[in-house]
Amino acid sequence: MAEIRREEEMYRIPDENGDEHLFAEIFRMTSDRSKKTFVVLEPVGNPETEDEDTIEVYAFEIEELEDGEFILKLVEDDDDFEEVMEAFDIVNDEVGLD
């Protein structure tokens, strides 16, 4: 079973053009299977995400660096993505993260 916790962190993430976008961390988990830590982020202030029935989220792996810093990498592995989104959906249904 994954360790799951909810955080209230904010991240500024640049897009391919270098423009920064603000995201809110709405879910974090550490996988028992892969031992990786993942976060699910939601864009802040994006008019396209303000529909109450739909939320736009992105899953990232947190890669810890030696200096205490970290890198967020989009989850591209299908097994990791499925595990993260399944855990997110379960917790979201139970406690309503959005």
C-alpha positions in Angstrom: 0.0 0.0 0.0 1.2 3.5 -0.8 1.9 6.1 1.9 -0.5 8.9 1.1 -0.6 12.5 2.4 -2.2 15.7 1.3 0.0 18.8 1.0 -0.7 22.5 0.5 2.4 23.4 -1.5 2.6 25.7 -4.5 5.0 25.3 -7.4 6.0 27.6 -10.3 6.7 25.4 -13.3 8.0 26.8 -16.6 6.4 25.7 -19.9 8.3 25.0 -23.2 8.4 28.8 -23.8 9.8 29.6 -20.4 6.6 31.1 -19.1 6.0 30.2 -15.5 2.6 28.7 -14.3 1.4 28.3 -10.8 0.3 24.8 -9.6 -1.1 23.7 -6.3 -0.1 20.3 -4.8 -3.3 18.4 -4.1 -2.0 14.9 -3.5 1.3 13.2 -2.6 2.2 9.5 -2.3 5.1 7.3 -2.0 4.8 4.0 -3.9 5.5 0.8 -2.0 6.1 -0.9 -5.4 8.6 1.5 -6.9 9.7 3.5 -3.8 9.2 6.7 -5.8 7.4 9.8 -4.5 4.8 11.3 -6.7 2.7 14.5 -6.5 -0.5 15.4 -8.3 -0.7 19.1 -9.2 -3.6 21.3 -10.3 -3.1 24.6 -12.2 -4.1 27.7 -10.2 -6.2 30.4 -11.8 -6.7 28.6 -15.1 -10.2 29.5 -16.4 -10.4 26.1 -18.2 -10.2 24.3 -14.8 -12.9 26.2 -13.0 -15.7 23.8 -14.1 -16.9 22.3 -10.9 -17.4 18.9 -12.4 -13.9 18.5 -14.0 -10.5 19.2 -12.6 -7.3 19.2 -14.7 -4.4 17.5 -12.9 -0.8 16.5 -13.7 1.2 13.7 -12.1 4.9 14.3 -11.4 7.6 12.2 -9.9 9.8 13.9 -7.4 13.5 13.2 -8.0 15.6 14.2 -5.0 19.0 15.7 -5.7 22.1 15.4 -3.5 22.0 19.1 -2.4 18.4 18.8 -0.9 16.8 20.3 -4.1 14.4 18.3 -6.2 13.3 18.0 -9.8 9.7 17.4 -10.9 9.4 15.0 -13.8 6.1 14.3 -15.6 5.1 10.7 -15.0 5.6 8.9 -18.3 5.8 5.3 -17.1 2.3 3.7 -17.7 2.5 1.5 -14.5 3.5 4.5 -12.3 0.9 6.7 -13.9 -1.9 4.1 -13.4 -0.8 3.6 -9.7 -0.8 7.3 -8.9 -4.1 8.1 -10.6 -5.8 5.1 -9.0 -4.6 6.2 -5.6 -5.6 9.8 -6.3 -9.1 8.7 -7.5 -9.6 6.6 -4.4 -8.6 9.4 -2.0 -10.5 12.0 -4.0 -13.7 9.9 -3.9 -13.3 9.4 -0.1 -12.3 12.8 1.1 -12.8 15.1 -1.9 -9.4 16.7 -2.6 -10.7 19.1 -5.2 
